[in-house]
Amino acid sequence: MQSVTISAVLFDLTGVLTTSPWPHLTAAAGGNVELLVGAYHEDGDHPWHRLERGEIGFAEWFSDISALAAEAGVELDLSPMAALRDEMVVYPQVVEHVRRLRRDGYKTALVTNNVREGSDMWRKLLPVDELFDVVIDSSAVGLRKPNRAIFDLALRELGVSDAASAVFLDDLASNVIAARAAGMHAILVEDPPDGALLELDKMLTEQS
């Protein structure tokens, strides 16, 4: 039994609404994905974190990461990242869930760590404006998960004053933990996402 009625559902993008980019990133880094994206469970000064906060562009990130790879004696092959454009697949069952939530009166938001250069690509994959009341793109707002501030911003934009009345779905445990620390309910999404959707439905059905 929920003590607060859930009125808003927030979604991550990749790994939740679409297939995950992590296999491509891991391949590009030759298995050393932390070299490419830093400690992803943190919000620090690694070039990838700065890229996702919109502080630098892809060209500067590539220059910085190439220098780090040279220092580590690692040869980068970013061609697997280029394949993301053609190989990222939308999960239709998640899209339909979001549509149904909006029809049922829930507020919805997309909260994604992303890069400016990728915006056109992922926006073409989804009818973003039809699905979400609010879109929070890290590279546009200068904040990225797991920083609590990005969750607080999303809730303000939705007009949600009590974090306990919102639930967030993400495929990374660190972001789920961060959302819970911000006072939200949170669900870890696995591949395929159907189990998380069932958990969400149960949570919404059981609320008082």
Phi, psi and chi 1 to 4 in degrees:
 res  aa     phi    psi   chi1   chi2   chi3   chi4
   1 MET       -  126.9 -171.1   71.7   71.3      -
   2 GLN   -85.3  137.3  -52.2  -87.9   -2.2      -
   3 SER   -81.2  -23.8   58.3      -      -      -
   4 VAL  -125.3  133.5  176.8      -      -      -
   5 THR   -73.5  129.2  -60.9      -      -      -
   6 ILE   -75.0  128.4  -67.8  173.1      -      -
   7 SER  -120.9   -8.7   61.2      -      -      -
   8 ALA  -140.5  141.0      -      -      -      -
   9 VAL  -126.8  126.0 -174.2      -      -      -
  10 LEU  -114.3  140.5  -65.4   75.8      -      -
  11 PHE  -125.7  140.1  -66.7   83.7      -      -
  12 ASP   -73.9  165.9  177.6   30.0      -      -
  13 LEU   -93.8  -80.7  175.8   61.0      -      -
  14 THR   -72.5  136.1   57.6      -      -      -
  15 GLY    87.7   -7.7      -      -      -      -
  16 VAL  -124.2  -62.1  176.5      -      -      -
  17 LEU   -86.4  -22.1  -80.2  142.7      -      -
  18 THR  -133.2  171.7   73.9      -      -      -
  19 THR   -62.7  159.2   49.2      -      -      -
  20 SER   -79.7  143.5  173.7      -      -      -
  21 PRO   -85.8   -6.1   33.1  -35.9      -      -
  22 TRP   -62.4  -37.3  -72.7  103.5      -      -
  23 PRO   -59.7  -38.1  -26.9   36.8      -      -
  24 HIS   -68.5  -41.0  -64.3   79.9      -      -
  25 LEU   -65.5  -41.6  -66.3  172.0      -      -
  26 THR   -63.6  -41.7  -59.2      -      -      -
  27 ALA   -64.4  -40.3      -      -      -      -
  28 ALA   -64.6  -31.1      -      -      -      -
  29 ALA   -92.0    6.8      -      -      -      -
  30 GLY    61.2   31.2      -      -      -      -
  31 GLY    93.1  -17.6      -      -      -      -
  32 ASN   -94.8   68.2 -173.1   -0.1      -      -
  33 VAL   -65.7  -26.4   71.1      -      -      -
  34 GLU   -66.4  -29.5 -171.5  163.1  -36.0      -
  35 LEU   -61.9  -39.3  171.4   67.9      -      -
  36 LEU   -76.3  -42.9 -157.2   63.9      -      -
  37 VAL  -121.1    0.4  -58.2      -      -      -
  38 GLY    77.0 -168.5      -      -      -      -
  39 ALA   -78.5   98.8      -      -      -      -
  40 TYR   -71.4  -17.7 -153.6   74.7      -      -
  41 HIS   -79.3    1.1   61.7  -76.2      -      -
  42 GLU  -118.4  166.7  -59.3  173.6   -5.0      -
  43 ASP  -119.8   94.0 -179.3   30.4      -      -
  44 GLY  -123.7 -148.5      -      -      -      -
  45 ASP  -108.0    9.8  -68.9  -35.8      -      -
  46 HIS   -57.8  146.2 -173.2  -82.5      -      -
  47 PRO   -52.4  -36.4  -29.8   36.1      -      -
  48 TRP   -67.5  -37.1 -173.5  -91.9      -      -
  49 HIS   -65.0  -41.3  -61.0 -174.7      -      -
  50 ARG   -65.9  -37.2  -62.4  179.6   62.4 -148.2
  51 LEU   -62.0  -45.6  178.2   67.7      -      -
  52 GLU   -70.3  -22.8  -71.8 -169.3  -27.9      -
  53 ARG   -87.3    0.6  -69.9 -165.4  -61.0  -96.3
  54 GLY    76.0   15.9      -      -      -      -
  55 GLU   -80.0  -26.2  -63.6  166.9    3.2      -
  56 ILE  -136.1  163.7   60.9  174.6      -      -
  57 GLY   -97.5  178.4      -      -      -      -
  58 PHE   -63.3  -37.0 -165.3   85.0      -      -
  59 ALA   -63.5  -42.5      -      -      -      -
  60 GLU   -68.8  -39.3 -173.6  174.2  -13.1      -
  61 TRP   -58.5  -45.3  167.3   79.3      -      -
  62 PHE   -62.0  -40.4  179.1   72.7      -      -
  63 SER   -62.6  -46.3  176.3      -      -      -
  64 ASP   -65.8  -42.5  -69.7  -13.9      -      -
  65 ILE   -72.3  -31.0 -149.9   70.2      -      -
  66 SER   -65.7  -38.4  -65.3      -      -      -
  67 ALA   -65.5  -41.8      -      -      -      -
  68 LEU   -64.3  -39.5  -69.0  176.0      -      -
  69 ALA   -66.1  -40.3      -      -      -      -
  70 ALA   -63.0  -40.6      -      -      -      -
  71 GLU   -63.6  -34.3  -68.9  174.9    9.4      -
  72 ALA   -89.0   -3.3      -      -      -      -
  73 GLY    70.0   31.3      -      -      -      -
  74 VAL  -110.0  134.7  174.2      -      -      -
  75 GLU   -97.6  118.3 -175.3  173.2  -14.0      -
  76 LEU   -86.0  143.5  -66.8  177.8      -      -
  77 ASP  -132.6   99.9  174.2   13.7      -      -
  78 LEU   -85.8    5.6  -61.6 -172.8      -      -
  79 SER   -59.8  -34.8   58.3      -      -      -
  80 PRO   -60.8  -29.8  -26.7   37.5      -      -
  81 MET   -68.6  -36.2  -68.8  179.2   63.9      -
  82 ALA   -63.2  -29.3      -      -      -      -
  83 ALA   -70.2  -15.2      -      -      -      -
  84 LEU   -55.8  -38.6  -86.7  172.1      -      -
  85 ARG   -56.7  -38.1 -179.7 -179.6  -61.2  -87.4
  86 ASP   -95.6  -20.3  -60.1  -41.0      -      -
  87 GLU  -106.3   -8.9  -63.8  179.7   12.0      -
  88 MET   -72.1  127.1 -172.4  175.9  -69.1      -
  89 VAL  -117.4  136.1  176.4      -      -      -
  90 VAL   -82.2  139.0  173.4      -      -      -
  91 TYR   -86.4  105.8  -69.4  122.3      -      -
  92 PRO   -63.0  -30.1   21.0  -31.7      -      -
  93 GLN   -67.9  -31.0   67.0  -90.4   41.8      -
  94 VAL   -74.4  -42.2 -177.0      -      -      -
  95 VAL   -57.3  -44.7  171.3      -      -      -
  96 GLU   -65.7  -34.6  179.7   51.5   38.0      -
  97 HIS   -63.3  -43.5 -114.9   71.8      -      -
  98 VAL   -63.0  -43.0 -179.1      -      -      -
  99 ARG   -58.3  -45.1  -70.6 -170.8 -170.6  -82.2
 100 ARG   -64.7  -40.2  179.9  169.3   56.9   79.3
 101 LEU   -59.5  -43.3  -71.6  167.4      -      -
 102 ARG   -65.6  -39.7  -69.2 -159.2   77.1 -178.8
 103 ARG   -62.5  -33.8  -71.9 -163.9  -59.1  -93.5
 104 ASP   -82.5    0.0  -69.4  -14.5      -      -
 105 GLY    97.7    5.3      -      -      -      -
 106 TYR   -79.0  145.5  -68.8   95.4      -      -
 107 LYS   -78.9  143.4  -61.4  177.2  179.9  179.8
 108 THR  -130.5  148.1   59.0      -      -      -
 109 ALA  -143.6  150.8      -      -      -      -
 110 LEU  -108.8  126.3 -179.5   68.6      -      -
 111 VAL  -125.1  103.5 -176.0      -      -      -
 112 THR  -126.2  136.1  174.2      -      -      -
 113 ASN   -81.2  118.0  -77.8   -2.0      -      -
 114 ASN  -149.8  179.5 -128.0  -61.7      -      -
 115 VAL  -122.5  149.7  -57.0      -      -      -
 116 ARG   -56.1  -42.4  -71.8 -164.7  -57.6  -98.1
 117 GLU   -67.6  -16.5  -70.1   85.7  -12.1      -
 118 GLY   -94.5   -3.9      -      -      -      -
 119 SER   -60.0  -47.7  178.8      -      -      -
 120 ASP   -61.1  -37.2  -72.4  -15.8      -      -
 121 MET   -64.1  -53.4  180.0 -170.9   74.6      -
 122 TRP   -74.6  -27.6   64.0 -100.2      -      -
 123 ARG   -68.7  -26.1  -75.9  179.9  176.0  -87.5
 124 LYS   -76.4  -18.4  -71.6  177.1 -178.9  177.1
 125 LEU   -77.8  -26.4  -70.0  174.2      -      -
 126 LEU  -132.6  148.0  -64.3  160.2      -      -
 127 PRO   -79.8   71.8   30.4  -34.7      -      -
 128 VAL   -53.6  -48.0  175.6      -      -      -
 129 ASP   -68.0  -25.7  -65.7  -26.6      -      -
 130 GLU   -77.4  -26.2  -64.8  176.9   18.4      -
 131 LEU   -93.5  -34.4  -63.4  175.0      -      -
 132 PHE  -125.4  137.0  -58.0  104.1      -      -
 133 ASP   -71.8  -33.5  -62.0  -65.6      -      -
 134 VAL  -138.1  137.3  168.8      -      -      -
 135 VAL  -120.9  120.9  175.3      -      -      -
 136 ILE  -113.1  103.0  -55.9  -66.1      -      -
 137 ASP  -100.7  120.2  179.1  -20.8      -      -
 138 SER   -53.5  -38.8   65.2      -      -      -
 139 SER   -72.8  -17.5   65.6      -      -      -
 140 ALA   -92.0  -30.6      -      -      -      -
 141 VAL  -102.4   -7.6  -58.3      -      -      -
 142 GLY    75.0   20.4      -      -      -      -
 143 LEU  -135.7  148.7  -60.7  165.6      -      -
 144 ARG  -140.6  150.2   64.5 -176.8  -69.0  -82.0
 145 LYS   -63.5  142.7  -61.2  173.3  -70.5 -174.8
 146 PRO   -94.9   17.8   35.2  -36.8      -      -
 147 ASN   -59.3  125.7 -171.1  -29.8      -      -
 148 ARG   -57.4  -29.6  172.7  175.6  177.6  158.1
 149 ALA   -59.4  -29.9      -      -      -      -
 150 ILE   -72.2  -32.2 -163.3  169.7      -      -
 151 PHE   -71.3  -42.3  -61.0  112.5      -      -
 152 ASP   -60.1  -41.1  -67.3  -20.5      -      -
 153 LEU   -62.7  -45.6  173.6   62.5      -      -
 154 ALA   -59.7  -42.6      -      -      -      -
 155 LEU   -66.7  -40.0  -65.9  176.5      -      -
 156 ARG   -61.6  -43.8  -73.5 -162.4  -55.8  -87.9
 157 GLU   -64.6  -31.7  -68.5  -70.6  -37.4      -
 158 LEU   -79.2  -14.4  -77.1  170.4      -      -
 159 GLY    78.4   27.2      -      -      -      -
 160 VAL   -99.8  117.0  174.1      -      -      -
 161 SER   -91.2  -21.3   58.2      -      -      -
 162 ASP  -115.5  111.4 -172.8  -12.2      -      -
 163 ALA   -58.7  -27.2      -      -      -      -
 164 ALA   -69.2  -10.5      -      -      -      -
 165 SER   -94.9   13.2   65.9      -      -      -
 166 ALA  -127.5  151.3      -      -      -      -
 167 VAL  -129.2  141.2   56.1      -      -      -
 168 PHE  -122.8  137.1  175.8   61.3      -      -
 169 LEU  -115.4  127.7  -71.9   81.1      -      -
 170 ASP  -148.7  153.8 -161.7  -70.1      -      -
 171 ASP   -93.2   -1.1   64.2  -40.7      -      -
 172 LEU  -111.4  128.0  -65.6 -178.4      -      -
 173 ALA   -59.2  -36.2      -      -      -      -
 174 SER   -63.1  -35.8   55.1      -      -      -
 175 ASN   -75.6  -33.3  -67.4  -23.8      -      -
 176 VAL   -63.4  -44.4  167.8      -      -      -
 177 ILE   -62.2  -42.4  -68.6  168.5      -      -
 178 ALA   -64.9  -40.4      -      -      -      -
 179 ALA   -64.4  -40.3      -      -      -      -
 180 ARG   -66.1  -37.3  -71.8  173.2  178.6  161.1
 181 ALA   -64.6  -26.9      -      -      -      -
 182 ALA   -81.8   -1.2      -      -      -      -
 183 GLY    99.8    1.6      -      -      -      -
 184 MET   -89.9  160.0  -57.4  166.9   64.6      -
 185 HIS   -76.0  153.5  -58.6  -84.3      -      -
 186 ALA  -151.8  145.7      -      -      -      -
 187 ILE  -127.3  130.2  -64.7  171.9      -      -
 188 LEU   -82.7  126.9 -178.7   63.4      -      -
 189 VAL   -99.0  128.8  179.2      -      -      -
 190 GLU  -110.7  172.9  -62.4  179.5  -18.3      -
 191 ASP  -103.2  117.5 -175.5   14.3      -      -
 192 PRO   -79.0  166.8   30.1  -35.7      -      -
 193 PRO   -83.1    2.6   31.6  -36.1      -      -
 194 ASP   -60.5  -37.1  -57.6   80.6      -      -
 195 GLY   -62.8  -39.3      -      -      -      -
 196 ALA   -67.0  -36.7      -      -      -      -
 197 LEU   -65.2  -39.4  -63.2  178.4      -      -
 198 LEU   -63.9  -40.5  -72.0  173.1      -      -
 199 GLU   -63.5  -40.9 -175.0  176.0  -12.1      -
 200 LEU   -62.4  -47.7  173.0   63.5      -      -
 201 ASP   -59.5  -41.1  -73.6  -14.0      -      -
 202 LYS   -64.4  -42.3 -179.1  179.6  179.1 -178.7
 203 MET   -61.2  -43.3 -177.8 -178.9  -65.6      -
 204 LEU   -72.4  -35.0  -61.8  178.7      -      -
 205 THR   -68.6  -37.2  -60.1      -      -      -
 206 GLU   -81.9  -11.7  -68.3  178.6  -11.1      -
 207 GLN   -68.2  149.2   69.1 -179.3   -1.6      -
 208 SER   -88.3      -   57.9      -      -      -
